[in-house]
Amino acid sequence: MWKAILLQKRVLFLTTAPVSVACEAVYAAAHLIMSRSSNILSLFDSFFSPLFYVQVEDIDELRLMSSYVACAFFACTLPSPC
């Protein structure tokens, strides 16, 4: 995952309940970027956006962003009852 962040990719963690595990992964990714030197931080300020929770309604906004790390809970990812 760190390579995806450094290559300015879009990273989306899809999760089921509880969402906290995926949000912690977003926090860890943000911390990875923020722990770098200040001149690297200036490069990431222009594209890096940690988004701790996104919904289906945010998809259009995500398409406009060049790079982000986010977590999402989608009910459609849950296993269907038998």
NULUMDO-510783 format. One record per residue: residue in one letter; residue number from 1; z, x, y of N, C-alpha, C in turn. Coordinates in nm, 3 decimals, decimal comma, always signed. Atoms other than C-alpha are relative to their C-alpha. Layout:
BEGIN
{residuo=a	num=NUM	n.w=Z	n.u=X	n.v=Y	ca.w=Z	ca.u=X	ca.v=Y	c.w=Z	c.u=X	c.v=Y}
...
! end
This chain:
BEGIN
{residuo=m	num=1	n.w=+0,000	n.u=+0,081	n.v=-0,118	ca.w=+0,000	ca.u=+0,000	ca.v=+0,000	c.w=+0,000	c.u=+0,086	c.v=+0,126}
{residuo=w	num=2	n.w=-0,006	n.u=-0,082	n.v=-0,121	ca.w=+0,076	ca.u=+0,281	ca.v=+0,243	c.w=-0,138	c.u=+0,051	c.v=+0,038}
{residuo=k	num=3	n.w=+0,137	n.u=-0,042	n.v=-0,031	ca.w=-0,284	ca.u=+0,395	ca.v=+0,214	c.w=-0,075	c.u=-0,111	c.v=+0,071}
{residuo=a	num=4	n.w=+0,066	n.u=+0,114	n.v=-0,066	ca.w=-0,404	ca.u=+0,047	ca.v=+0,310	c.w=+0,045	c.u=-0,011	c.v=+0,145}
{residuo=i	num=5	n.w=-0,051	n.u=+0,006	n.v=-0,138	ca.w=-0,181	ca.u=+0,052	ca.v=+0,618	c.w=-0,059	c.u=+0,113	c.v=+0,082}
{residuo=l	num=6	n.w=+0,055	n.u=-0,113	n.v=-0,074	ca.w=-0,296	ca.u=+0,399	ca.v=+0,719	c.w=-0,150	c.u=-0,012	c.v=+0,022}
{residuo=l	num=7	n.w=+0,143	n.u=+0,022	n.v=-0,017	ca.w=-0,658	ca.u=+0,292	ca.v=+0,670	c.w=-0,032	c.u=-0,125	c.v=+0,083}
{residuo=q	num=8	n.w=+0,015	n.u=+0,115	n.v=-0,088	ca.w=-0,603	ca.u=-0,005	ca.v=+0,902	c.w=-0,057	c.u=-0,122	c.v=-0,072}
{residuo=k	num=9	n.w=+0,043	n.u=+0,117	n.v=+0,077	ca.w=-0,654	ca.u=-0,269	ca.v=+0,634	c.w=+0,091	c.u=-0,118	c.v=+0,027}
{residuo=r	num=10	n.w=-0,082	n.u=+0,121	n.v=-0,008	ca.w=-0,522	ca.u=-0,622	ca.v=+0,624	c.w=+0,077	c.u=-0,014	c.v=-0,131}
{residuo=v	num=11	n.w=-0,085	n.u=+0,011	n.v=+0,117	ca.w=-0,230	ca.u=-0,660	ca.v=+0,385	c.w=+0,075	c.u=-0,132	c.v=+0,007}
{residuo=l	num=12	n.w=-0,067	n.u=+0,130	n.v=+0,006	ca.w=-0,102	ca.u=-1,004	ca.v=+0,283	c.w=+0,073	c.u=-0,011	c.v=-0,132}
{residuo=f	num=13	n.w=-0,081	n.u=+0,021	n.v=+0,119	ca.w=+0,183	ca.u=-1,051	ca.v=+0,038	c.w=+0,010	c.u=-0,149	c.v=-0,025}
{residuo=l	num=14	n.w=-0,015	n.u=+0,140	n.v=+0,039	ca.w=+0,154	ca.u=-1,387	ca.v=-0,138	c.w=+0,121	c.u=-0,009	c.v=-0,091}
{residuo=t	num=15	n.w=-0,125	n.u=+0,008	n.v=+0,074	ca.w=+0,486	ca.u=-1,500	ca.v=-0,277	c.w=+0,038	c.u=-0,144	c.v=-0,031}
{residuo=t	num=16	n.w=-0,064	n.u=+0,129	n.v=+0,028	ca.w=+0,679	ca.u=-1,785	ca.v=-0,426	c.w=+0,142	c.u=+0,010	c.v=+0,054}
{residuo=a	num=17	n.w=-0,138	n.u=-0,001	n.v=-0,050	ca.w=+1,032	ca.u=-1,882	ca.v=-0,331	c.w=+0,084	c.u=+0,095	c.v=-0,086}
{residuo=p	num=18	n.w=-0,034	n.u=-0,017	n.v=-0,141	ca.w=+1,237	ca.u=-1,693	ca.v=-0,221	c.w=-0,098	c.u=+0,096	c.v=+0,071}
{residuo=v	num=19	n.w=+0,096	n.u=-0,076	n.v=-0,080	ca.w=+1,019	ca.u=-1,547	ca.v=+0,054	c.w=+0,059	c.u=+0,133	c.v=+0,046}
{residuo=s	num=20	n.w=-0,067	n.u=-0,118	n.v=-0,056	ca.w=+1,276	ca.u=-1,282	ca.v=+0,147	c.w=-0,051	c.u=+0,131	c.v=-0,060}
{residuo=v	num=21	n.w=+0,048	n.u=-0,124	n.v=+0,062	ca.w=+1,138	ca.u=-1,025	ca.v=-0,101	c.w=-0,129	c.u=+0,047	c.v=+0,068}
{residuo=a	num=22	n.w=+0,126	n.u=-0,036	n.v=-0,067	ca.w=+0,791	ca.u=-1,034	ca.v=+0,059	c.w=+0,025	c.u=+0,039	c.v=+0,145}
{residuo=c	num=23	n.w=-0,033	n.u=-0,035	n.v=-0,138	ca.w=+0,941	ca.u=-1,027	ca.v=+0,409	c.w=+0,061	c.u=+0,140	c.v=+0,008}
{residuo=e	num=24	n.w=-0,055	n.u=-0,136	n.v=+0,005	ca.w=+1,135	ca.u=-0,716	ca.v=+0,311	c.w=-0,111	c.u=+0,103	c.v=-0,019}
{residuo=a	num=25	n.w=+0,114	n.u=-0,090	n.v=+0,017	ca.w=+0,807	ca.u=-0,558	ca.v=+0,201	c.w=-0,073	c.u=+0,019	c.v=+0,133}
{residuo=v	num=26	n.w=+0,061	n.u=-0,010	n.v=-0,133	ca.w=+0,659	ca.u=-0,635	ca.v=+0,545	c.w=+0,085	c.u=+0,089	c.v=+0,090}
{residuo=y	num=27	n.w=-0,092	n.u=-0,082	n.v=-0,079	ca.w=+0,967	ca.u=-0,483	ca.v=+0,707	c.w=-0,012	c.u=+0,147	c.v=-0,039}
{residuo=a	num=28	n.w=+0,013	n.u=-0,138	n.v=+0,048	ca.w=+0,933	ca.u=-0,171	ca.v=+0,490	c.w=-0,131	c.u=+0,062	c.v=+0,048}
{residuo=a	num=29	n.w=+0,128	n.u=-0,050	n.v=-0,048	ca.w=+0,566	ca.u=-0,137	ca.v=+0,587	c.w=+0,007	c.u=+0,031	c.v=+0,150}
{residuo=a	num=30	n.w=-0,016	n.u=-0,024	n.v=-0,144	ca.w=+0,654	ca.u=-0,169	ca.v=+0,956	c.w=+0,085	c.u=+0,125	c.v=+0,023}
{residuo=h	num=31	n.w=-0,085	n.u=-0,118	n.v=-0,013	ca.w=+0,927	ca.u=+0,091	ca.v=+0,911	c.w=-0,077	c.u=+0,127	c.v=-0,035}
{residuo=l	num=32	n.w=+0,084	n.u=-0,114	n.v=+0,036	ca.w=+0,677	ca.u=+0,324	ca.v=+0,743	c.w=-0,081	c.u=+0,046	c.v=+0,119}
{residuo=i	num=33	n.w=+0,080	n.u=-0,034	n.v=-0,118	ca.w=+0,457	ca.u=+0,311	ca.v=+1,051	c.w=+0,089	c.u=+0,052	c.v=+0,113}
{residuo=m	num=34	n.w=-0,085	n.u=-0,038	n.v=-0,113	ca.w=+0,744	ca.u=+0,334	ca.v=+1,300	c.w=+0,073	c.u=+0,132	c.v=-0,022}
{residuo=s	num=35	n.w=-0,070	n.u=-0,126	n.v=+0,026	ca.w=+0,895	ca.u=+0,638	ca.v=+1,128	c.w=-0,090	c.u=+0,121	c.v=+0,024}
{residuo=r	num=36	n.w=+0,094	n.u=-0,110	n.v=-0,025	ca.w=+0,586	ca.u=+0,847	ca.v=+1,206	c.w=+0,018	c.u=+0,054	c.v=+0,142}
{residuo=s	num=37	n.w=-0,013	n.u=-0,062	n.v=-0,131	ca.w=+0,550	ca.u=+1,071	ca.v=+1,509	c.w=-0,057	c.u=-0,089	c.v=+0,110}
{residuo=s	num=38	n.w=+0,038	n.u=+0,086	n.v=-0,112	ca.w=+0,490	ca.u=+0,924	ca.v=+1,855	c.w=-0,151	c.u=-0,005	c.v=+0,022}
{residuo=n	num=39	n.w=+0,145	n.u=+0,006	n.v=-0,021	ca.w=+0,121	ca.u=+1,021	ca.v=+1,876	c.w=-0,067	c.u=-0,084	c.v=-0,108}
{residuo=i	num=40	n.w=+0,055	n.u=+0,090	n.v=+0,101	ca.w=+0,054	ca.u=+0,841	ca.v=+1,547	c.w=+0,034	c.u=-0,145	c.v=+0,037}
{residuo=l	num=41	n.w=-0,037	n.u=+0,136	n.v=-0,043	ca.w=+0,245	ca.u=+0,541	ca.v=+1,683	c.w=-0,097	c.u=-0,054	c.v=+0,103}
{residuo=s	num=42	n.w=+0,093	n.u=+0,049	n.v=-0,102	ca.w=+0,008	ca.u=+0,522	ca.v=+1,977	c.w=-0,131	c.u=-0,047	c.v=-0,063}
{residuo=l	num=43	n.w=+0,119	n.u=+0,046	n.v=+0,071	ca.w=-0,282	ca.u=+0,491	ca.v=+1,732	c.w=+0,021	c.u=-0,137	c.v=-0,063}
{residuo=f	num=44	n.w=-0,027	n.u=+0,124	n.v=+0,072	ca.w=-0,114	ca.u=+0,208	ca.v=+1,543	c.w=+0,032	c.u=-0,116	c.v=+0,093}
{residuo=d	num=45	n.w=-0,033	n.u=+0,108	n.v=-0,093	ca.w=-0,005	ca.u=+0,013	ca.v=+1,851	c.w=-0,120	c.u=-0,090	c.v=+0,026}
{residuo=s	num=46	n.w=+0,118	n.u=+0,079	n.v=-0,033	ca.w=-0,362	ca.u=-0,102	ca.v=+1,903	c.w=-0,041	c.u=-0,095	c.v=-0,111}
{residuo=f	num=47	n.w=+0,046	n.u=+0,089	n.v=+0,106	ca.w=-0,403	ca.u=-0,265	ca.v=+1,562	c.w=+0,109	c.u=-0,053	c.v=-0,091}
{residuo=f	num=48	n.w=-0,100	n.u=+0,037	n.v=+0,099	ca.w=-0,079	ca.u=-0,292	ca.v=+1,365	c.w=+0,085	c.u=-0,116	c.v=+0,048}
{residuo=s	num=49	n.w=-0,083	n.u=+0,115	n.v=-0,032	ca.w=+0,096	ca.u=-0,628	ca.v=+1,365	c.w=+0,077	c.u=-0,044	c.v=-0,124}
{residuo=p	num=50	n.w=-0,077	n.u=+0,053	n.v=+0,112	ca.w=+0,381	ca.u=-0,700	ca.v=+1,125	c.w=+0,026	c.u=-0,149	c.v=+0,022}
{residuo=l	num=51	n.w=-0,020	n.u=+0,145	n.v=-0,008	ca.w=+0,389	ca.u=-1,075	ca.v=+1,061	c.w=+0,088	c.u=-0,039	c.v=-0,118}
{residuo=f	num=52	n.w=-0,095	n.u=+0,022	n.v=+0,108	ca.w=+0,695	ca.u=-1,175	ca.v=+0,864	c.w=-0,021	c.u=-0,130	c.v=-0,074}
{residuo=y	num=53	n.w=+0,029	n.u=+0,124	n.v=+0,073	ca.w=+0,573	ca.u=-1,522	ca.v=+0,774	c.w=-0,122	c.u=-0,067	c.v=+0,063}
{residuo=v	num=54	n.w=+0,118	n.u=+0,072	n.v=-0,047	ca.w=+0,232	ca.u=-1,686	ca.v=+0,805	c.w=-0,022	c.u=-0,121	c.v=-0,089}
{residuo=q	num=55	n.w=+0,030	n.u=+0,124	n.v=+0,071	ca.w=+0,108	ca.u=-2,028	ca.v=+0,700	c.w=-0,150	c.u=-0,021	c.v=-0,003}
{residuo=v	num=56	n.w=+0,143	n.u=+0,032	n.v=+0,010	ca.w=-0,226	ca.u=-2,185	ca.v=+0,619	c.w=-0,058	c.u=-0,021	c.v=+0,140}
{residuo=e	num=57	n.w=+0,048	n.u=+0,027	n.v=-0,136	ca.w=-0,254	ca.u=-2,290	ca.v=+0,984	c.w=-0,031	c.u=+0,129	c.v=+0,077}
{residuo=d	num=58	n.w=+0,019	n.u=-0,128	n.v=-0,069	ca.w=-0,252	ca.u=-1,920	ca.v=+1,086	c.w=-0,124	c.u=+0,075	c.v=-0,046}
{residuo=i	num=59	n.w=+0,113	n.u=-0,072	n.v=+0,058	ca.w=-0,564	ca.u=-1,826	ca.v=+0,888	c.w=-0,106	c.u=+0,034	c.v=+0,106}
{residuo=d	num=60	n.w=+0,099	n.u=-0,029	n.v=-0,104	ca.w=-0,799	ca.u=-1,855	ca.v=+1,187	c.w=+0,044	c.u=+0,114	c.v=+0,090}
{residuo=e	num=61	n.w=-0,053	n.u=-0,108	n.v=-0,084	ca.w=-0,574	ca.u=-1,630	ca.v=+1,394	c.w=-0,004	c.u=+0,133	c.v=-0,076}
{residuo=l	num=62	n.w=+0,003	n.u=-0,122	n.v=+0,080	ca.w=-0,552	ca.u=-1,377	ca.v=+1,108	c.w=-0,141	c.u=+0,057	c.v=-0,009}
{residuo=r	num=63	n.w=+0,139	n.u=-0,047	n.v=+0,007	ca.w=-0,930	ca.u=-1,358	ca.v=+1,087	c.w=-0,040	c.u=+0,078	c.v=+0,124}
{residuo=l	num=64	n.w=+0,032	n.u=-0,068	n.v=-0,125	ca.w=-0,941	ca.u=-1,243	ca.v=+1,449	c.w=+0,070	c.u=+0,136	c.v=+0,013}
{residuo=m	num=65	n.w=-0,077	n.u=-0,124	n.v=-0,010	ca.w=-0,690	ca.u=-0,962	ca.v=+1,393	c.w=-0,068	c.u=+0,109	c.v=-0,082}
{residuo=s	num=66	n.w=+0,065	n.u=-0,111	n.v=+0,071	ca.w=-0,825	ca.u=-0,622	ca.v=+1,294	c.w=+0,086	c.u=+0,055	c.v=-0,112}
{residuo=s	num=67	n.w=-0,088	n.u=-0,051	n.v=+0,103	ca.w=-0,519	ca.u=-0,524	ca.v=+1,092	c.w=+0,137	c.u=-0,066	c.v=+0,013}
{residuo=y	num=68	n.w=-0,134	n.u=+0,057	n.v=+0,001	ca.w=-0,185	ca.u=-0,670	ca.v=+0,992	c.w=+0,063	c.u=+0,019	c.v=-0,136}
{residuo=v	num=69	n.w=-0,076	n.u=+0,010	n.v=+0,124	ca.w=+0,085	ca.u=-0,676	ca.v=+0,729	c.w=+0,080	c.u=-0,129	c.v=+0,013}
{residuo=a	num=70	n.w=-0,064	n.u=+0,131	n.v=-0,009	ca.w=+0,214	ca.u=-1,024	ca.v=+0,654	c.w=+0,043	c.u=-0,048	c.v=-0,137}
{residuo=c	num=71	n.w=-0,036	n.u=+0,066	n.v=+0,126	ca.w=+0,382	ca.u=-1,236	ca.v=+0,392	c.w=-0,022	c.u=-0,150	c.v=+0,019}
{residuo=a	num=72	n.w=+0,029	n.u=+0,143	n.v=-0,004	ca.w=+0,298	ca.u=-1,595	ca.v=+0,305	c.w=+0,050	c.u=-0,067	c.v=-0,126}
{residuo=f	num=73	n.w=-0,040	n.u=+0,084	n.v=+0,111	ca.w=+0,433	ca.u=-1,866	ca.v=+0,084	c.w=-0,098	c.u=-0,116	c.v=-0,004}
{residuo=f	num=74	n.w=+0,094	n.u=+0,109	n.v=+0,016	ca.w=+0,164	ca.u=-2,098	ca.v=-0,042	c.w=+0,040	c.u=-0,078	c.v=-0,124}
{residuo=a	num=75	n.w=-0,039	n.u=+0,085	n.v=+0,113	ca.w=+0,261	ca.u=-2,390	ca.v=-0,264	c.w=-0,105	c.u=+0,003	c.v=-0,110}
{residuo=c	num=76	n.w=+0,107	n.u=-0,003	n.v=+0,100	ca.w=-0,076	ca.u=-2,361	ca.v=-0,437	c.w=+0,010	c.u=+0,123	c.v=-0,090}
{residuo=t	num=77	n.w=-0,018	n.u=-0,117	n.v=+0,087	ca.w=+0,034	ca.u=-2,023	ca.v=-0,578	c.w=+0,106	c.u=-0,024	c.v=-0,106}
{residuo=l	num=78	n.w=-0,102	n.u=+0,031	n.v=+0,100	ca.w=+0,316	ca.u=-2,190	ca.v=-0,772	c.w=-0,065	c.u=-0,047	c.v=-0,130}
{residuo=p	num=79	n.w=+0,054	n.u=+0,052	n.v=+0,125	ca.w=+0,258	ca.u=-2,258	ca.v=-1,139	c.w=+0,013	c.u=-0,152	c.v=-0,005}
{residuo=s	num=80	n.w=-0,005	n.u=+0,148	n.v=+0,005	ca.w=+0,176	ca.u=-2,624	ca.v=-1,197	c.w=+0,090	c.u=-0,043	c.v=-0,116}
{residuo=p	num=81	n.w=-0,087	n.u=+0,047	n.v=+0,106	ca.w=+0,426	ca.u=-2,826	ca.v=-1,400	c.w=-0,081	c.u=-0,050	c.v=-0,120}
{residuo=c	num=82	n.w=+0,070	n.u=+0,042	n.v=+0,122	ca.w=+0,330	ca.u=-2,902	ca.v=-1,760	c.w=+0,005	c.u=-0,150	c.v=-0,020}
! end
